[in-house]
């Protein structure tokens, strides 16, 4: 999922690559989430849905904090998207481990 290491043209291109990477992880997580929804009871799903909403808010705050050293700089988006991608990849693994194994 991470194609970012091959991008060296400009900071704008690097930021775009990191944004695409974060979006790819988000799409994968949504696919996993949809698969889980079909496999668990509605009460289990409601619990997961609440957990997912809390996790999404935490992910957003953590990404902003992680990128805060770059605030106002051209690398802010790269740092922000890198943090989102890393966290989302970890959540994907957790979701699979908890619900699909």
Secondary structure as GFF3:
##gff-version 3
##sequence-region A 1 101
A	DSSP	three_ten_helix	4	6	.	.	.	ID=ss1
A	DSSP	alpha_helix	11	39	.	.	.	ID=ss2
A	DSSP	alpha_helix	42	67	.	.	.	ID=ss3
A	DSSP	three_ten_helix	68	70	.	.	.	ID=ss4
A	DSSP	alpha_helix	76	99	.	.	.	ID=ss5
###
